[in-house]
């Protein structure tokens, strides 16, 4: 039996027992039953508010979860985008075709105009030879991906 039904039962019981409201005990009992009725009404209102807040909190939690997934997916992809840039500020790495060792070429070697030959420290295989001078504009590819045609 729910609380509202129990309070209604007490009211009916008090009326059925013909409790005299003029006596001290009767006044107390009737006021206590009224107080219980008011408390049950307030409790039911609080329960409704609590249920509404729980639904609202679940909606906020779902939205937050969606935002976290979007944010963390974006944060995880940013380093990959940075790897795609051709920034040789501190040098670059080459994998040795013979032993698969990663060889780091420092920026100090790149600044030198002399011919460059990089060997693998593990197996001694040559991994990079740069014996020709080249210009910066030779590295830039056309934006449309097509080869530039020479005029004859």
C-alpha positions as protocol buffer text, in pm:
chain_id: "A"
residue {
  index: 1
  type: UNK
  ca { x: 0 y: 0 z: 0 }
}
residue {
  index: 2
  type: UNK
  ca { x: 139 y: 343 z: -90 }
}
residue {
  index: 3
  type: UNK
  ca { x: 167 y: 632 z: 156 }
}
residue {
  index: 4
  type: UNK
  ca { x: -133 y: 825 z: 26 }
}
residue {
  index: 5
  type: UNK
  ca { x: -353 y: 518 z: 68 }
}
residue {
  index: 6
  type: UNK
  ca { x: -229 y: 463 z: 423 }
}
residue {
  index: 7
  type: UNK
  ca { x: -307 y: 822 z: 521 }
}
residue {
  index: 8
  type: UNK
  ca { x: -655 y: 789 z: 365 }
}
residue {
  index: 9
  type: UNK
  ca { x: -705 y: 472 z: 567 }
}
residue {
  index: 10
  type: UNK
  ca { x: -611 y: 658 z: 888 }
}
residue {
  index: 11
  type: UNK
  ca { x: -858 y: 938 z: 804 }
}
residue {
  index: 12
  type: UNK
  ca { x: -1134 y: 685 z: 745 }
}
residue {
  index: 13
  type: UNK
  ca { x: -1044 y: 500 z: 1063 }
}
residue {
  index: 14
  type: UNK
  ca { x: -1057 y: 823 z: 1265 }
}
residue {
  index: 15
  type: UNK
  ca { x: -1400 y: 906 z: 1120 }
}
residue {
  index: 16
  type: UNK
  ca { x: -1523 y: 550 z: 1174 }
}
residue {
  index: 17
  type: UNK
  ca { x: -1412 y: 552 z: 1537 }
}
residue {
  index: 18
  type: UNK
  ca { x: -1588 y: 887 z: 1577 }
}
residue {
  index: 19
  type: UNK
  ca { x: -1287 y: 1054 z: 1739 }
}
residue {
  index: 20
  type: UNK
  ca { x: -1411 y: 1366 z: 1911 }
}
residue {
  index: 21
  type: UNK
  ca { x: -1230 y: 1673 z: 1779 }
}
residue {
  index: 22
  type: UNK
  ca { x: -1330 y: 1867 z: 2091 }
}
residue {
  index: 23
  type: UNK
  ca { x: -1115 y: 1656 z: 2322 }
}
residue {
  index: 24
  type: UNK
  ca { x: -737 y: 1709 z: 2352 }
}
residue {
  index: 25
  type: UNK
  ca { x: -647 y: 1364 z: 2225 }
}
residue {
  index: 26
  type: UNK
  ca { x: -888 y: 1389 z: 1933 }
}
residue {
  index: 27
  type: UNK
  ca { x: -746 y: 1725 z: 1822 }
}
residue {
  index: 28
  type: UNK
  ca { x: -391 y: 1584 z: 1829 }
}
residue {
  index: 29
  type: UNK
  ca { x: -485 y: 1274 z: 1632 }
}
residue {
  index: 30
  type: UNK
  ca { x: -674 y: 1471 z: 1363 }
}
residue {
  index: 31
  type: UNK
  ca { x: -388 y: 1725 z: 1329 }
}
residue {
  index: 32
  type: UNK
  ca { x: -134 y: 1443 z: 1305 }
}
residue {
  index: 33
  type: UNK
  ca { x: -335 y: 1277 z: 1027 }
}
residue {
  index: 34
  type: UNK
  ca { x: -357 y: 1613 z: 841 }
}
residue {
  index: 35
  type: UNK
  ca { x: 17 y: 1661 z: 889 }
}
residue {
  index: 36
  type: UNK
  ca { x: 85 y: 1313 z: 749 }
}
residue {
  index: 37
  type: UNK
  ca { x: -139 y: 1393 z: 450 }
}
residue {
  index: 38
  type: UNK
  ca { x: 59 y: 1714 z: 381 }
}
residue {
  index: 39
  type: UNK
  ca { x: 390 y: 1530 z: 420 }
}
residue {
  index: 40
  type: UNK
  ca { x: 282 y: 1263 z: 171 }
}
residue {
  index: 41
  type: UNK
  ca { x: 182 y: 1535 z: -80 }
}
residue {
  index: 42
  type: UNK
  ca { x: 523 y: 1705 z: -42 }
}
residue {
  index: 43
  type: UNK
  ca { x: 704 y: 1373 z: -68 }
}
residue {
  index: 44
  type: UNK
  ca { x: 520 y: 1287 z: -390 }
}
residue {
  index: 45
  type: UNK
  ca { x: 610 y: 1629 z: -534 }
}
residue {
  index: 46
  type: UNK
  ca { x: 974 y: 1578 z: -437 }
}
residue {
  index: 47
  type: UNK
  ca { x: 970 y: 1232 z: -598 }
}
residue {
  index: 48
  type: UNK
  ca { x: 839 y: 1384 z: -923 }
}
residue {
  index: 49
  type: UNK
  ca { x: 1108 y: 1655 z: -913 }
}
residue {
  index: 50
  type: UNK
  ca { x: 1372 y: 1388 z: -844 }
}
residue {
  index: 51
  type: UNK
  ca { x: 1259 y: 1179 z: -1140 }
}
residue {
  index: 52
  type: UNK
  ca { x: 1267 y: 1487 z: -1365 }
}
residue {
  index: 53
  type: UNK
  ca { x: 1620 y: 1575 z: -1246 }
}
residue {
  index: 54
  type: UNK
  ca { x: 1737 y: 1218 z: -1309 }
}
residue {
  index: 55
  type: UNK
  ca { x: 1610 y: 1232 z: -1668 }
}
residue {
  index: 56
  type: UNK
  ca { x: 1775 y: 1573 z: -1716 }
}
residue {
  index: 57
  type: UNK
  ca { x: 2104 y: 1445 z: -1571 }
}
residue {
  index: 58
  type: UNK
  ca { x: 2099 y: 1143 z: -1801 }
}
residue {
  index: 59
  type: UNK
  ca { x: 2042 y: 1372 z: -2102 }
}
residue {
  index: 60
  type: UNK
  ca { x: 2336 y: 1592 z: -1995 }
}
residue {
  index: 61
  type: UNK
  ca { x: 2552 y: 1283 z: -1946 }
}
residue {
  index: 62
  type: UNK
  ca { x: 2464 y: 1157 z: -2294 }
}
residue {
  index: 63
  type: UNK
  ca { x: 2547 y: 1497 z: -2445 }
}
residue {
  index: 64
  type: UNK
  ca { x: 2876 y: 1510 z: -2253 }
}
residue {
  index: 65
  type: UNK
  ca { x: 2968 y: 1161 z: -2371 }
}
residue {
  index: 66
  type: UNK
  ca { x: 2903 y: 1265 z: -2730 }
}
residue {
  index: 67
  type: UNK
  ca { x: 3115 y: 1579 z: -2688 }
}
residue {
  index: 68
  type: UNK
  ca { x: 3399 y: 1381 z: -2528 }
}
residue {
  index: 69
  type: UNK
  ca { x: 3398 y: 1135 z: -2818 }
}
residue {
  index: 70
  type: UNK
  ca { x: 3408 y: 1420 z: -3070 }
}
residue {
  index: 71
  type: UNK
  ca { x: 3678 y: 1608 z: -2876 }
}
residue {
  index: 72
  type: UNK
  ca { x: 3903 y: 1310 z: -2810 }
}
residue {
  index: 73
  type: UNK
  ca { x: 3869 y: 1189 z: -3169 }
}
residue {
  index: 74
  type: UNK
  ca { x: 3977 y: 1535 z: -3282 }
}
residue {
  index: 75
  type: UNK
  ca { x: 4269 y: 1547 z: -3035 }
}
residue {
  index: 76
  type: UNK
  ca { x: 4389 y: 1203 z: -3144 }
}
residue {
  index: 77
  type: UNK
  ca { x: 4388 y: 1299 z: -3512 }
}
residue {
  index: 78
  type: UNK
  ca { x: 4582 y: 1624 z: -3463 }
}
residue {
  index: 79
  type: UNK
  ca { x: 4924 y: 1459 z: -3422 }
}
residue {
  index: 80
  type: UNK
  ca { x: 4871 y: 1265 z: -3745 }
}
residue {
  index: 81
  type: UNK
  ca { x: 4801 y: 1591 z: -3926 }
}
residue {
  index: 82
  type: UNK
  ca { x: 5120 y: 1741 z: -3785 }
}
residue {
  index: 83
  type: UNK
  ca { x: 5320 y: 1440 z: -3906 }
}
residue {
  index: 84
  type: UNK
  ca { x: 5204 y: 1514 z: -4260 }
}
residue {
  index: 85
  type: UNK
  ca { x: 5369 y: 1858 z: -4261 }
}
residue {
  index: 86
  type: UNK
  ca { x: 5713 y: 1879 z: -4421 }
}
residue {
  index: 87
  type: UNK
  ca { x: 5885 y: 2051 z: -4131 }
}
residue {
  index: 88
  type: UNK
  ca { x: 6244 y: 1931 z: -4104 }
}
residue {
  index: 89
  type: UNK
  ca { x: 6322 y: 2164 z: -3813 }
}
residue {
  index: 90
  type: UNK
  ca { x: 6527 y: 1901 z: -3629 }
}
residue {
  index: 91
  type: UNK
  ca { x: 6589 y: 1660 z: -3917 }
}
residue {
  index: 92
  type: UNK
  ca { x: 6404 y: 1356 z: -4043 }
}
residue {
  index: 93
  type: UNK
  ca { x: 6419 y: 976 z: -4029 }
}
residue {
  index: 94
  type: UNK
  ca { x: 6472 y: 712 z: -4295 }
}
residue {
  index: 95
  type: UNK
  ca { x: 6419 y: 340 z: -4263 }
}
residue {
  index: 96
  type: UNK
  ca { x: 6711 y: 126 z: -4377 }
}
residue {
  index: 97
  type: UNK
  ca { x: 6591 y: -100 z: -4663 }
}
residue {
  index: 98
  type: UNK
  ca { x: 6832 y: -374 z: -4553 }
}
residue {
  index: 99
  type: UNK
  ca { x: 6782 y: -412 z: -4175 }
}
residue {
  index: 100
  type: UNK
  ca { x: 6474 y: -189 z: -4120 }
}
residue {
  index: 101
  type: UNK
  ca { x: 6662 y: 23 z: -3863 }
}
residue {
  index: 102
  type: UNK
  ca { x: 6537 y: 383 z: -3839 }
}
residue {
  index: 103
  type: UNK
  ca { x: 6818 y: 627 z: -3920 }
}
residue {
  index: 104
  type: UNK
  ca { x: 6788 y: 992 z: -3811 }
}
residue {
  index: 105
  type: UNK
  ca { x: 6931 y: 1262 z: -4036 }
}
residue {
  index: 106
  type: UNK
  ca { x: 7002 y: 1579 z: -3839 }
}
residue {
  index: 107
  type: UNK
  ca { x: 6928 y: 1930 z: -3964 }
}
residue {
  index: 108
  type: UNK
  ca { x: 7299 y: 2021 z: -3943 }
}
residue {
  index: 109
  type: UNK
  ca { x: 7369 y: 1771 z: -4224 }
}
residue {
  index: 110
  type: UNK
  ca { x: 7088 y: 1916 z: -4436 }
}
residue {
  index: 111
  type: UNK
  ca { x: 7226 y: 2270 z: -4417 }
}
residue {
  index: 112
  type: UNK
  ca { x: 7555 y: 2162 z: -4566 }
}
residue {
  index: 113
  type: UNK
  ca { x: 7589 y: 2221 z: -4945 }
}
residue {
  index: 114
  type: UNK
  ca { x: 7837 y: 1934 z: -4982 }
}
residue {
  index: 115
  type: UNK
  ca { x: 7727 y: 1597 z: -5125 }
}
residue {
  index: 116
  type: UNK
  ca { x: 7553 y: 1386 z: -4861 }
}
residue {
  index: 117
  type: UNK
  ca { x: 7575 y: 1011 z: -4805 }
}
residue {
  index: 118
  type: UNK
  ca { x: 7397 y: 857 z: -4505 }
}
residue {
  index: 119
  type: UNK
  ca { x: 7478 y: 500 z: -4400 }
}
residue {
  index: 120
  type: UNK
  ca { x: 7292 y: 277 z: -4155 }
}
residue {
  index: 121
  type: UNK
  ca { x: 7482 y: 252 z: -3824 }
}
residue {
  index: 122
  type: UNK
  ca { x: 7373 y: -112 z: -3780 }
}
residue {
  index: 123
  type: UNK
  ca { x: 7448 y: -278 z: -4114 }
}
residue {
  index: 124
  type: UNK
  ca { x: 7648 y: -11 z: -4299 }
}
residue {
  index: 125
  type: UNK
  ca { x: 7403 y: -1 z: -4594 }
}
residue {
  index: 126
  type: UNK
  ca { x: 7372 y: 335 z: -4770 }
}
residue {
  index: 127
  type: UNK
  ca { x: 7022 y: 472 z: -4703 }
}
residue {
  index: 128
  type: UNK
  ca { x: 7049 y: 819 z: -4862 }
}
residue {
  index: 129
  type: UNK
  ca { x: 7272 y: 976 z: -5128 }
}
residue {
  index: 130
  type: UNK
  ca { x: 7239 y: 1343 z: -5220 }
}
residue {
  index: 131
  type: UNK
  ca { x: 7523 y: 1432 z: -5451 }
}
residue {
  index: 132
  type: UNK
  ca { x: 7342 y: 1692 z: -5659 }
}
residue {
  index: 133
  type: UNK
  ca { x: 7259 y: 2047 z: -5570 }
}
residue {
  index: 134
  type: UNK
  ca { x: 6888 y: 2124 z: -5584 }
}
residue {
  index: 135
  type: UNK
  ca { x: 6681 y: 2433 z: -5555 }
}
residue {
  index: 136
  type: UNK
  ca { x: 6387 y: 2482 z: -5319 }
}
residue {
  index: 137
  type: UNK
  ca { x: 6143 y: 2545 z: -5608 }
}
residue {
  index: 138
  type: UNK
  ca { x: 6223 y: 2200 z: -5751 }
}
residue {
  index: 139
  type: UNK
  ca { x: 6057 y: 2041 z: -5446 }
}
residue {
  index: 140
  type: UNK
  ca { x: 5724 y: 2213 z: -5494 }
}
residue {
  index: 141
  type: UNK
  ca { x: 5473 y: 2007 z: -5689 }
}
residue {
  index: 142
  type: UNK
  ca { x: 5189 y: 2167 z: -5885 }
}
residue {
  index: 143
  type: UNK
  ca { x: 4869 y: 2203 z: -5681 }
}
residue {
  index: 144
  type: UNK
  ca { x: 4663 y: 2004 z: -5933 }
}
residue {
  index: 145
  type: UNK
  ca { x: 4907 y: 1710 z: -5914 }
}
residue {
  index: 146
  type: UNK
  ca { x: 4991 y: 1721 z: -6284 }
}
residue {
  index: 147
  type: UNK
  ca { x: 5344 y: 1745 z: -6417 }
}
residue {
  index: 148
  type: UNK
  ca { x: 5461 y: 2084 z: -6536 }
}
residue {
  index: 149
  type: UNK
  ca { x: 5515 y: 2091 z: -6910 }
}
residue {
  index: 150
  type: UNK
  ca { x: 5832 y: 2244 z: -7049 }
}
residue {
  index: 151
  type: UNK
  ca { x: 5808 y: 2492 z: -7335 }
}
residue {
  index: 152
  type: UNK
  ca { x: 6022 y: 2398 z: -7638 }
}
